[in-house]
Amino acid sequence: MSYAMRFYETGGPEVMRWEKVGVGETAQSSAGTSIILSARPASGDVRIRHHAIGVNFIDTYYRSGLYPVTLPAGLGEEAAGVIEAVGEGVAGFAVGDRVAYADSPQHPIGAYSEVRDMPVDRLVKLPDAIGFQTAAAMMLRGLTVQYLLRRVHRVMPGETILFHAIAGGVGLIACQWAKALGATVIGTVSTREKAAIAYAHGCDHVIISKEEHIVDRVKDITGGKGVPVVYDSIGKDTFSMSLDCLSPLGLMVSFGNSSGTPPALELRELARRGSLFITRPTLYTYTAKRSDLLTMADELFAIVISGQVKIEINQTYALEHAAQAHSDLTARKTTGSTILLP
Ligand SMILES: NC(=O)c1ccc[n+]([C@@H]2O[C@H](COP(=O)([O-])OP(=O)(O)OC[C@H]3O[C@@H](n4cnc5c(N)ncnc54)[C@H](OP(=O)(O)O)[C@@H]3O)[C@@H](O)[C@H]2O)c1
């Protein structure tokens, strides 16, 4: 048995429940309740005892109902820990291995748990130099930054990019990584305190969205030209402004909805602003092939071990206090990464 955070209806952080759950293959009994079929992980799965768990904005989308989920459900897509048992047919992973994972599109969510079973094809082994807490703070966010800066658009030395929420979990990693690639980084934040954090991580120009006009400042900084790429995870509140910040033929990367779903877009708006490109990418697509997942993870581990990207764990909560972590994240009180400790 393990304790895990689950929810039976969508809503605010208060819908989360700390419960004892079975681990292993389960089925519905004739009475409709879940029964444990096996104390062993299913074929192709391993059992992981979590040492640290990542809290990501996407967790709040599932909990609130913005993203569809089958109820009752667990929460969480990212964690690090040690393998305790292996199912039949598992090759390449053994009891005692230190592992981490960031997403599992074919598997129910459930990282907010002490112990869980996971298919091995979504796991990566941790290098000795990466601790459990760092891994839980960076797998989902860092792999996201890898594909945003290296695959959606290859950030080049001398290029100027606009990245929203630059003091957040994804944002601080992106800021340092883009600087390592030789880019000039313009970031947005809501407060002066967050601006100081962004500058301390190498951001070249920080726009305080509650005090300054984002488009005017970007035009000022770029001599009226605009930027070739905008990374926008805020969504509803910034979407149109982000399009206005692009130079002709620029790329709009809309990769999140922290403020709500972006408005519908008339395609002619792209033409009017200068033949713009737009994409709405997800990590799942970019890590679907295991070979891609491993290449991306290797690149992430290398840049973190080199010291060029520091993983800032600025909030830590006990696993059973995950609701407080969600409240703080959605209230914009957090900076850098947030983790839960079982
Ligand atoms: N598509 C993908 O593959 C993918 C993968 C990972 C994450 N994401 C997205 O990336 C974004 C960042 O994720 P994260 O976990 O690292 O979170 P985060 O950036 O640490 O937190 C979100 C930040 O968004 C900003 N924000 C602006 N308006 C907001 C509002 N109305 N409510 C709440 N926050 C608001 C806040 O920063 P300021 O106060 O400074 O504005 C807040 O700190 C999320 O939108 C997430 O869904 C997408």
The ligand as an ORCA input file, in Angstrom:
! r2SCAN-3c Opt
* xyz 0 1
  N       3.460     22.542    -23.740
  C       4.362     21.949    -22.973
  O       5.036     21.008    -23.393
  C       4.584     22.449    -21.584
  C       5.439     21.755    -20.716
  C       5.697     22.294    -19.439
  C       5.075     23.470    -19.045
  N       4.217     24.085    -19.911
  C       3.578     25.354    -19.538
  O       4.594     26.246    -19.150
  C       4.074     27.161    -18.187
  C       5.010     27.247    -17.018
  O       4.900     26.062    -16.248
  P       5.567     25.994    -14.813
  O       5.078     24.736    -14.196
  O       7.008     26.249    -14.926
  O       4.863     27.216    -14.046
  P       5.510     28.615    -13.586
  O       6.073     29.300    -14.786
  O       6.403     28.373    -12.449
  O       4.239     29.387    -13.086
  C       3.410     30.036    -13.999
  C       3.748     31.523    -14.084
  O       2.905     32.106    -15.077
  C       2.754     33.474    -14.791
  N       1.345     33.888    -14.919
  C       0.905     34.882    -15.703
  N      -0.415     35.027    -15.580
  C      -0.818     34.132    -14.676
  C      -2.083     33.836    -14.117
  N      -3.211     34.494    -14.472
  N      -2.161     32.848    -13.189
  C      -1.053     32.173    -12.833
  N       0.179     32.410    -13.342
  C       0.292     33.395    -14.258
  C       3.262     33.711    -13.364
  O       4.502     34.397    -13.469
  P       4.480     36.021    -13.334
  O       3.762     36.282    -12.053
  O       5.906     36.411    -13.294
  O       3.756     36.529    -14.555
  C       3.465     32.305    -12.813
  O       4.496     32.253    -11.868
  C       2.651     26.684    -17.863
  O       1.730     27.417    -18.637
  C       2.674     25.244    -18.314
  O       1.404     24.758    -18.643
  C       3.967     23.590    -21.151
*
